């Protein structure tokens, strides 16, 4: 019976560990889907998100802005909302790539180089992909902004992983 339990545990590790990369594939699909939207659709979505942010702030803080004022403020923040979306989506990609690599034992500078290189490379490919989409164009500045999200995500992964190894997973590390 003991050997059956060990077999099941090894089998689950062997099959489930590689599946830890599935979230990264999902995030890459989502990023590619957003990049495949034409310029008009992408701008409309950014405008709707900006309108929503200003409307919620207006309502929660009881600022009393008119619809016209909300539209003007929304227009002023739309660029920043778009760039924050870049940082956020690449932060999530970096975490979903770096965490499985961390679990596999990749730590420190090698983790930053491999996960960072992969995610920044994906950002470059994504910008290149946009050159084929109507109303969109590639931007080196967007790759730089994406890279900020990537390295923030990797650093957060390293902090969480290190903290976990020193606290709740410490007994497992001694085995």
N, C-alpha and C positions, 0 to 999 in steps of 0.2 A: 504493500500500500504506500510505503514511503517513496518508492521509486516512481509510482504513478503520479504522486503529487509533485515530485521534482520534474518529471517529464512535462506535466501540464504547465508548470511555472516556466520552464525553459521554452516550451512551445509558444506560450503567450508572449514572452519577451521577444522571441524570434519573429513573430508575426506582427505584434502590435508596435514594436519600436520603430520600424520603418514607416508605419502609418502616422507617426508623429509629424511627418512632413506634409500631410494632407492640408492642414490649415494654410500653409504657405502657398500651396497650389491654388487654393480657393481665393486667397488674397490676390495672387497674381492674375487670376481670371477676372476678378472684380476690377482691378486697376486697368487691365487691358480693355475691358468693356467700357469703362468711363472714357478711356482714350479714343475708343472707336466712335464716340459720339461726334457728330459734326459740330462745327463752331457755334451755330445758332442754338442747337439743343443744349450744348454745354453751358453757354452763357445764360440761357433761360433757367437752367437748374441752379446755377450759382446765384442768379437774381432772386429766385424763389427762396433759397436758403438765407440769403442776406435779408430779404423782406421779413422772413420768419423770425430771424434773430432780433431785428430791430423791433418788430411788433411785440415779441415776448418781453423784451426789456422795457418797452413803452408801457406795456400792461402791468408788469410786475413792480416796476418802480413808480407807476402812476405819473408818468411824465406829461401826459396830455398832448402828445404829438398828433397832428392831423395826418390824414392819409398821404397828403402831399409831402409833409415833412418826413414821414417814414420812408417814402420813396427816395427822397433826396439823400437822406442819411444812408439808406440801403445802397444806393449807387456809389457813395463814397467808400463804403467798406467792402464792396464786392471783390475788389482786387485782393484784399487781405484775406477774405474768406476763401478765395480760390487757392492762395498760397498756403494757408493753414490746412486746407484739404490735402495738398501735396505732402506736407510734413506729416500729417496724421496717417495717411494711407501708407506711406513708406516707413513710418514708425511701426505700424502694425505688421507690415511685411518683415521688417528686420527682427521683430520679436518672434514671429512665426518661423523664421529661418534660423535665428541664433539659438533659440531655446532647445530645439531637438539636437543641434550640434553640441550644445553645452551638456545635454544629457548623455550624448555619446562620448563625452570626455574632452571635447575641444574647449580649451580655456585660454584666457589671457590674450596676448597679441595675436596668436594664430586665429582665435575666434573672430577678432575684429577684422583681420585681413581677409579671411575666407568668407564670413557672412557679409561683411561690408563690401567686399569686392563683388560678390554675387548680386547683392541688392542694388549697388550703384550701377553695375553692368546692366541689370534689368531696367533701371531708370533710363539709361542711355538707349537701350533697345526700344523702350516705350516711347521716348521722345522721337526716335527715328520712325517708329510706327505712325506717329501723329503726322509725319510729313506726307503720308498717303491719304489722310482724312481731310475731306472738304472743310475749309474754314479753319483748319488747325495748322500749326507749324511747330517744328522742333525748337527747343530753347535750352541753351546751356545753363541759363539762369535757373530754369526749373530743375535741371539735374542737380545743381548746387543746393537748391532748396530741398529736393528729395533726399540728398545726402545728409542734410542736417537731421531729418527724421530718422534716417537709417542709423546714424551713429548714436542718436539719443536712444533708439530702441535697443541697440546692442549694449549700451552702457547700462540701461535699466535691467536687461536680461542678466548681465554679469553681476549687478548688485543683488538682484533677487536670488540668483543661483548661489552666490557666495554666502548670502545670509541664510539661505536654506541649508546649505552644507554645514554651516557653523551652529545651527540651532536644531530645527526639527528633524533633519536628515542625518545629523551627526552619528547616531547609533548605527545607521546603515553604512556609513563611510568606514567604520572600524572593522566591518566584516570582510 
